[in-house]
Amino acid sequence: MSSGGYSQPVGVDEASVDARLAAIASIVSDGFTRIGRDITKVLLTEIPELQGDELLEGLLHASVEENVSGMLHLLGLQVSLDSVAVPSAAAEYARRLAQRGVSVIALVRAYRVGHARFLEWCLRELSDQEVEPHTVRAVTNRILQLSFGYIDRVSEQVVGAYQLERDRWLLTQTAVRASRVKKLLAREDLDLDATESALGYRLRQHHVAIVGWVPEPTQAGAGLVRLDRLGQSLAADLGCTGRPLFVPFDESIAWFWLPFGARPNVEWAKLDASVEATDPTIRLGVGELEKGVEGFRASHYQALTAQNVAIAARPPHRVTLAERVGPIALMCSDLEATRVWVRKVLGPLATDRHNNPVLRETLRVFLESGGSYTAAAETLNLHRNTVQYRLNKAGELLPAPITERRADLELALRACDQLGSVLLNDV
């Protein structure tokens, strides 16, 4: 009997293929316990994220055995793929991974790796039998078609179970975490040991606080899942010492703290690249690296300040660092006054006409490089003469020489860089 979209090769007896499949399923079933242990061992070795305590690994083993049984049943009886349902142990395992914050990528990969190992067992048994080559091809095609169909249906269902549980778990944890964190930020007298235990996060270390938000409308829970996933990616890419503390603020905004242990520095250049690779539509306001409980609070308020600048900017930056926008955040409280001041400092350079954006960037980098032509050229990847030419052009537009009001000039240029057209609309 054929199943799904399978088409029997010409010259091959379908009944013999069915019989051969049933025989292979029966023989492989005889080693059922051994196969289950083998696949479980491979998964734990190749996907370290799945390693855990005895309960979690026991659930993994039960899930593997139920899936192996389901695929053998499908091969042996040639039932329709429409009858395939996710095994109960597999659904429970997916839910438990969601509760523990193991990525859904690890879960999906487990099905790919486990499927490959299962195929090895079946195809090894087929190769051991004396079968005509054309029959081998037909049986192999059927095994692939049925097993891939099974994995496709079941993995889709377990990912759905994972996502539902992740949403539910995040919402359940929100109240507990949010309450503790708000008390911490409000400087209420708390037992630090108890607070760390409740949050699952060590407060007496270096942290970077982040405010993340999804700017476009999302379905309930979807935005938080994306933000949580990004937090995990940032922690991995920046080499954090543990899992980030994730606290949903509403359905599209979250606060998180990245743990850096005793490390005194952060590779900030990796942050924007990590967002780009994981979820480039998300926006971040990022605090500075701070230490201890006071640093936990300070970095968070810095992140909120950076968020205010990012929201005011047109167009917004993907990542806004507090260390670059401190004074600019104060300027956002009165954008009209800031606009007037910037145009007074920059004159005609405070518009986006002609080549002004390039001239402003060159002048800003030059000033931030300590007035070094060589350093600015290296940063901009330009020839020194090009930098000098652009600076001369910028100087022709400024109301006063570059050497005068240098501090105001640098701040005005940085404000233009961060806030964009909010300050630069032509009049």
MARDO-675090 format. One record per residue (C-alpha): x, y, z; chain; residue number from 1. Coordinates in Angstrom, 2 decimals, m for minus. Example, Ala and Ser with C-alpha at 12.3 -4.5 7.8 and 13.67 -1.06 7.14 Angstrom:
<rs>
R 12.30 m4.50 7.80 A 1
R 13.67 m1.06 7.14 A 2
</rs>
This chain:
<rs>
R 0.00 0.00 0.00 A 1
R 1.31 3.48 m0.83 A 2
R 1.18 6.33 1.68 A 3
R 1.14 10.11 1.24 A 4
R 2.69 11.20 m2.07 A 5
R 4.80 8.05 m2.55 A 6
R 5.02 6.74 m6.14 A 7
R 6.17 3.16 m6.65 A 8
R 9.07 2.76 m9.13 A 9
R 8.22 0.91 m12.32 A 10
R 9.00 m2.81 m12.21 A 11
R 8.89 m3.12 m8.43 A 12
R 6.18 m5.15 m6.76 A 13
R 4.46 m2.99 m4.15 A 14
R 3.50 m5.93 m2.00 A 15
R 7.12 m7.05 m1.77 A 16
R 8.15 m3.55 m0.69 A 17
R 5.47 m3.56 2.02 A 18
R 6.61 m6.97 3.20 A 19
R 10.24 m5.95 3.25 A 20
R 9.40 m2.80 5.24 A 21
R 7.41 m4.83 7.74 A 22
R 10.30 m7.27 8.13 A 23
R 12.80 m4.46 8.72 A 24
R 10.51 m2.80 11.27 A 25
R 10.10 m6.13 13.07 A 26
R 13.84 m6.84 13.21 A 27
R 14.71 m3.30 14.33 A 28
R 11.97 m3.55 16.97 A 29
R 13.77 m6.51 18.50 A 30
R 16.56 m4.11 19.46 A 31
R 14.12 m1.42 20.58 A 32
R 15.68 m0.85 24.02 A 33
R 19.20 m0.70 22.61 A 34
R 18.15 1.75 19.88 A 35
R 16.46 4.02 22.40 A 36
R 19.57 4.15 24.57 A 37
R 21.79 4.72 21.51 A 38
R 19.77 7.66 20.18 A 39
R 19.46 9.22 23.64 A 40
R 23.24 9.00 24.11 A 41
R 23.87 10.60 20.70 A 42
R 21.49 13.46 21.46 A 43
R 23.08 14.22 24.83 A 44
R 26.54 14.13 23.27 A 45
R 25.85 16.23 20.18 A 46
R 23.45 18.73 21.78 A 47
R 24.87 19.76 25.18 A 48
R 21.85 21.99 25.84 A 49
R 19.80 18.82 26.40 A 50
R 21.99 17.66 29.26 A 51
R 20.34 18.11 32.62 A 52
R 19.27 16.33 35.76 A 53
R 17.98 12.77 36.00 A 54
R 14.36 13.82 35.47 A 55
R 15.03 15.80 32.29 A 56
R 17.24 13.12 30.73 A 57
R 14.69 10.49 31.71 A 58
R 12.00 12.44 29.87 A 59
R 14.30 12.67 26.84 A 60
R 14.76 8.90 26.84 A 61
R 11.00 8.32 27.12 A 62
R 10.41 10.75 24.25 A 63
R 12.99 8.97 22.09 A 64
R 11.44 5.56 22.76 A 65
R 7.92 6.75 21.96 A 66
R 9.08 8.39 18.72 A 67
R 11.05 5.30 17.68 A 68
R 8.00 3.18 18.41 A 69
R 5.82 5.54 16.38 A 70
R 8.11 5.41 13.34 A 71
R 8.47 1.62 13.51 A 72
R 4.69 1.34 13.73 A 73
R 4.38 3.56 10.66 A 74
R 6.91 1.51 8.68 A 75
R 5.55 m1.87 9.76 A 76
R 1.84 m1.22 9.24 A 77
R 2.05 1.38 6.46 A 78
R m0.66 3.49 8.10 A 79
R m1.55 6.95 6.87 A 80
R 0.54 9.86 8.05 A 81
R m2.72 11.61 8.88 A 82
R m3.07 9.32 11.87 A 83
R 0.27 10.39 13.38 A 84
R 0.01 12.30 16.66 A 85
R 2.71 13.63 18.93 A 86
R 3.64 11.07 21.64 A 87
R 2.69 12.19 25.15 A 88
R 6.27 11.89 26.46 A 89
R 7.53 14.00 23.53 A 90
R 5.02 16.76 24.24 A 91
R 5.86 16.71 27.95 A 92
R 9.59 16.85 27.19 A 93
R 9.05 19.87 24.91 A 94
R 7.09 21.63 27.66 A 95
R 9.81 20.91 30.22 A 96
R 12.50 22.31 27.91 A 97
R 10.40 25.47 27.53 A 98
R 10.16 25.85 31.31 A 99
R 13.92 25.51 31.68 A 100
R 14.69 28.01 28.94 A 101
R 16.37 25.52 26.59 A 102
R 16.14 26.96 23.08 A 103
R 13.59 25.64 20.60 A 104
R 16.50 25.33 18.15 A 105
R 17.95 22.58 20.35 A 106
R 14.60 20.78 20.34 A 107
R 14.28 20.92 16.54 A 108
R 17.87 19.79 16.13 A 109
R 17.18 16.82 18.43 A 110
R 14.56 15.59 15.98 A 111
R 16.95 15.94 13.03 A 112
R 19.81 14.16 14.80 A 113
R 17.55 11.46 16.24 A 114
R 15.95 10.88 12.86 A 115
R 19.33 10.47 11.20 A 116
R 20.35 7.88 13.79 A 117
R 17.08 5.98 13.36 A 118
R 17.63 5.86 9.60 A 119
R 21.10 4.41 10.16 A 120
R 19.59 1.49 12.06 A 121
R 16.92 0.81 9.42 A 122
R 19.18 1.20 6.37 A 123
R 21.89 m0.92 7.98 A 124
R 19.37 m3.72 8.40 A 125
R 18.23 m3.32 4.79 A 126
R 21.83 m3.53 3.52 A 127
R 22.35 m6.77 5.45 A 128
R 19.53 m8.47 3.57 A 129
R 19.86 m10.12 0.18 A 130
R 17.62 m7.89 m1.89 A 131
R 17.62 m6.88 m5.55 A 132
R 19.08 m3.39 m6.10 A 133
R 15.86 m2.00 m7.54 A 134
R 13.96 m3.29 m4.50 A 135
R 16.56 m1.71 m2.18 A 136
R 15.98 1.63 m3.88 A 137
R 12.23 1.30 m3.57 A 138
R 12.36 0.30 0.09 A 139
R 14.87 3.07 0.87 A 140
R 12.63 5.65 m0.81 A 141
R 9.64 4.43 1.20 A 142
R 11.58 4.52 4.50 A 143
R 12.72 8.07 3.77 A 144
R 9.28 9.24 2.68 A 145
R 7.49 7.80 5.69 A 146
R 10.06 8.71 8.34 A 147
R 10.49 12.26 7.06 A 148
R 6.71 12.61 7.00 A 149
R 6.52 11.43 10.59 A 150
R 9.29 13.77 11.78 A 151
R 7.75 16.72 9.94 A 152
R 4.35 16.21 11.58 A 153
R 5.59 15.43 15.08 A 154
R 8.29 18.13 15.23 A 155
R 5.72 20.72 14.15 A 156
R 3.43 19.63 16.98 A 157
R 6.13 19.55 19.66 A 158
R 7.38 22.99 18.63 A 159
R 3.79 24.20 19.03 A 160
R 3.64 22.63 22.50 A 161
R 6.97 24.25 23.33 A 162
R 5.84 27.71 22.24 A 163
R 2.55 27.51 24.13 A 164
R 4.31 26.42 27.30 A 165
R 7.01 29.05 26.87 A 166
R 4.37 31.77 26.59 A 167
R 2.49 30.44 29.63 A 168
R 5.67 30.01 31.65 A 169
R 6.91 33.50 30.86 A 170
R 3.61 35.02 31.91 A 171
R 3.57 32.97 35.12 A 172
R 7.11 34.02 36.01 A 173
R 6.46 37.64 35.12 A 174
R 4.54 38.46 38.28 A 175
R 7.16 36.94 40.59 A 176
R 10.17 38.44 38.85 A 177
R 8.59 41.82 38.21 A 178
R 7.62 42.19 41.86 A 179
R 11.12 41.36 43.09 A 180
R 12.85 43.54 40.51 A 181
R 10.60 46.56 41.14 A 182
R 11.30 46.34 44.86 A 183
R 14.99 46.09 44.10 A 184
R 14.89 49.15 41.82 A 185
R 12.86 51.04 44.43 A 186
R 15.63 50.41 46.98 A 187
R 13.34 48.53 49.32 A 188
R 15.10 46.66 52.11 A 189
R 15.45 43.13 50.71 A 190
R 17.23 39.96 51.71 A 191
R 19.77 39.74 48.88 A 192
R 20.30 36.00 49.23 A 193
R 16.56 35.35 49.04 A 194
R 16.18 37.79 46.14 A 195
R 18.99 36.15 44.18 A 196
R 17.42 32.74 44.79 A 197
R 13.98 33.93 43.65 A 198
R 15.34 35.63 40.55 A 199
R 17.84 32.90 39.68 A 200
R 20.34 35.67 39.09 A 201
R 23.44 36.80 41.02 A 202
R 23.26 40.49 41.94 A 203
R 26.79 40.83 43.34 A 204
R 28.63 40.94 40.01 A 205
R 29.04 43.17 36.94 A 206
R 25.91 43.68 34.81 A 207
R 24.72 45.38 31.66 A 208
R 21.02 46.27 31.73 A 209
R 19.02 46.40 28.51 A 210
R 15.55 47.61 27.60 A 211
R 14.36 45.77 24.50 A 212
R 11.20 46.31 22.50 A 213
R 9.50 45.07 19.35 A 214
R 8.41 48.17 17.41 A 215
R 5.78 46.47 15.25 A 216
R 2.48 44.94 16.51 A 217
R 2.73 41.26 17.48 A 218
R 0.35 38.55 18.58 A 219
R 0.03 38.09 22.33 A 220
R 3.18 36.51 23.70 A 221
R 5.07 36.44 20.39 A 222
R 7.00 39.63 21.10 A 223
R 8.16 38.38 24.50 A 224
R 9.32 35.10 23.02 A 225
R 11.41 37.00 20.46 A 226
R 12.88 39.26 23.12 A 227
R 13.70 36.34 25.38 A 228
R 15.39 34.54 22.49 A 229
R 17.44 37.65 21.73 A 230
R 18.53 37.90 25.36 A 231
R 19.84 34.33 25.20 A 232
R 21.73 35.11 21.98 A 233
R 23.27 38.27 23.41 A 234
R 24.46 36.39 26.49 A 235
R 26.10 33.73 24.32 A 236
R 27.65 36.14 21.81 A 237
R 29.02 38.51 24.44 A 238
R 30.47 35.69 26.54 A 239
R 28.31 36.20 29.62 A 240
R 28.94 34.12 32.73 A 241
R 25.39 32.76 32.94 A 242
R 21.80 33.17 31.81 A 243
R 20.42 36.71 31.58 A 244
R 17.69 37.91 33.93 A 245
R 14.60 38.47 31.75 A 246
R 11.66 40.53 33.07 A 247
R 8.74 41.26 30.70 A 248
R 7.37 44.78 31.08 A 249
R 4.43 44.35 28.73 A 250
R 3.71 42.19 25.67 A 251
R 6.28 44.00 23.50 A 252
R 8.83 45.42 25.97 A 253
R 11.22 43.58 28.28 A 254
R 13.98 44.44 30.70 A 255
R 16.99 42.19 30.94 A 256
R 20.33 42.14 32.67 A 257
R 23.37 40.41 31.18 A 258
R 25.76 38.89 33.76 A 259
R 29.50 39.44 33.33 A 260
R 30.83 38.14 36.65 A 261
R 34.09 39.87 37.47 A 262
R 34.79 40.99 33.89 A 263
R 35.52 44.73 33.73 A 264
R 34.74 45.26 30.06 A 265
R 32.30 44.41 27.27 A 266
R 32.97 43.90 23.55 A 267
R 30.31 46.37 22.47 A 268
R 31.00 45.83 18.76 A 269
R 29.54 42.32 19.05 A 270
R 26.23 43.58 20.40 A 271
R 24.86 45.12 17.21 A 272
R 26.07 42.14 15.17 A 273
R 24.25 39.76 17.52 A 274
R 20.98 41.67 17.14 A 275
R 21.43 41.74 13.36 A 276
R 21.93 37.97 13.25 A 277
R 19.13 37.07 15.68 A 278
R 16.25 39.52 15.19 A 279
R 17.18 42.78 13.40 A 280
R 13.78 44.43 13.89 A 281
R 14.13 44.54 17.68 A 282
R 15.38 47.79 19.23 A 283
R 17.60 48.05 22.32 A 284
R 18.48 50.73 24.83 A 285
R 21.67 49.59 26.56 A 286
R 23.08 50.70 29.91 A 287
R 26.76 50.73 30.85 A 288
R 28.68 47.95 32.60 A 289
R 28.11 48.47 36.32 A 290
R 28.91 46.50 39.48 A 291
R 26.82 45.07 42.31 A 292
R 23.31 45.90 43.45 A 293
R 23.80 49.63 42.90 A 294
R 25.15 48.85 39.44 A 295
R 22.09 46.70 38.76 A 296
R 19.94 49.77 39.35 A 297
R 22.24 52.29 37.67 A 298
R 22.66 50.31 34.46 A 299
R 18.88 49.88 34.21 A 300
R 18.20 53.61 34.49 A 301
R 20.91 54.23 31.91 A 302
R 19.16 51.77 29.59 A 303
R 15.86 53.62 30.06 A 304
R 17.64 56.86 29.18 A 305
R 19.06 55.28 26.02 A 306
R 15.57 54.02 25.15 A 307
R 14.19 57.57 25.38 A 308
R 16.79 58.75 22.89 A 309
R 16.10 55.83 20.56 A 310
R 12.37 56.53 20.58 A 311
R 12.96 60.20 19.77 A 312
R 15.38 59.44 16.92 A 313
R 14.32 59.48 13.27 A 314
R 15.24 57.02 11.94 A 315
R 15.82 54.99 15.11 A 316
R 19.07 53.10 15.65 A 317
R 18.90 49.35 16.20 A 318
R 21.08 49.66 19.32 A 319
R 21.44 52.83 21.39 A 320
R 24.25 52.84 23.97 A 321
R 23.84 54.95 27.10 A 322
R 27.54 55.76 27.13 A 323
R 27.11 57.66 23.85 A 324
R 23.86 59.48 24.57 A 325
R 24.05 60.77 28.15 A 326
R 23.84 64.51 27.42 A 327
R 21.61 63.90 24.40 A 328
R 18.99 62.27 26.63 A 329
R 18.65 65.57 28.49 A 330
R 18.30 67.37 25.17 A 331
R 15.32 65.17 24.25 A 332
R 13.21 66.84 26.93 A 333
R 12.98 69.94 24.72 A 334
R 13.62 68.98 21.12 A 335
R 12.59 72.35 19.69 A 336
R 15.15 74.19 21.84 A 337
R 17.74 71.56 20.93 A 338
R 16.97 71.98 17.23 A 339
R 17.49 75.75 17.50 A 340
R 20.77 75.28 19.39 A 341
R 22.12 72.67 16.95 A 342
R 21.42 74.93 13.98 A 343
R 23.12 77.81 15.75 A 344
R 26.24 75.69 16.34 A 345
R 26.34 73.94 12.94 A 346
R 24.78 76.54 10.68 A 347
R 24.08 75.22 7.14 A 348
R 25.73 71.92 8.10 A 349
R 22.60 71.16 10.19 A 350
R 20.63 70.05 7.15 A 351
R 20.72 66.92 5.01 A 352
R 21.21 68.81 1.76 A 353
R 23.98 67.92 m0.66 A 354
R 26.89 66.05 0.98 A 355
R 26.23 67.32 4.50 A 356
R 25.68 63.91 6.18 A 357
R 29.12 62.72 5.02 A 358
R 30.75 65.98 6.12 A 359
R 29.11 65.79 9.56 A 360
R 30.21 62.20 10.08 A 361
R 33.80 63.00 9.08 A 362
R 33.91 66.02 11.40 A 363
R 32.36 64.06 14.30 A 364
R 34.85 61.18 13.97 A 365
R 37.72 63.68 13.66 A 366
R 36.75 65.42 16.89 A 367
R 36.11 62.12 18.72 A 368
R 39.56 60.97 17.56 A 369
R 41.19 63.87 19.42 A 370
R 41.62 66.00 16.30 A 371
R 43.85 63.42 14.59 A 372
R 43.64 63.20 10.79 A 373
R 45.35 59.82 10.83 A 374
R 43.06 58.30 13.48 A 375
R 39.95 59.63 11.74 A 376
R 41.13 58.25 8.40 A 377
R 41.65 54.80 9.96 A 378
R 38.21 54.84 11.59 A 379
R 36.48 55.93 8.39 A 380
R 38.67 53.74 6.19 A 381
R 39.62 56.76 4.07 A 382
R 42.83 58.36 2.85 A 383
R 44.14 61.13 5.10 A 384
R 43.83 63.65 2.29 A 385
R 40.15 62.79 1.84 A 386
R 39.52 63.45 5.51 A 387
R 41.31 66.78 5.27 A 388
R 39.33 67.76 2.15 A 389
R 36.01 66.96 3.85 A 390
R 36.97 68.88 6.97 A 391
R 37.79 71.93 4.86 A 392
R 34.37 71.66 3.19 A 393
R 32.65 71.30 6.57 A 394
R 34.57 74.29 7.91 A 395
R 33.23 76.44 5.06 A 396
R 29.65 75.75 6.28 A 397
R 30.23 76.27 9.99 A 398
R 29.44 79.66 11.56 A 399
R 32.79 79.61 13.38 A 400
R 36.15 77.84 12.95 A 401
R 36.37 74.23 14.10 A 402
R 38.82 75.22 16.83 A 403
R 36.21 77.47 18.47 A 404
R 33.37 76.10 20.64 A 405
R 34.84 72.64 20.09 A 406
R 32.86 71.01 22.94 A 407
R 29.57 72.44 21.61 A 408
R 30.46 71.36 18.10 A 409
R 31.17 67.77 19.17 A 410
R 27.93 67.54 21.18 A 411
R 25.84 68.99 18.35 A 412
R 27.31 66.52 15.87 A 413
R 26.68 63.61 18.22 A 414
R 23.08 64.77 18.69 A 415
R 22.61 64.80 14.91 A 416
R 24.10 61.34 14.66 A 417
R 21.77 59.92 17.32 A 418
R 18.53 61.81 16.64 A 419
R 18.74 62.17 12.85 A 420
R 15.95 63.98 11.03 A 421
R 14.34 65.12 14.28 A 422
R 17.00 67.83 14.29 A 423
R 17.79 68.00 10.60 A 424
R 14.52 68.64 8.80 A 425
R 15.03 71.44 6.34 A 426
R 13.04 74.63 6.81 A 427
</rs>
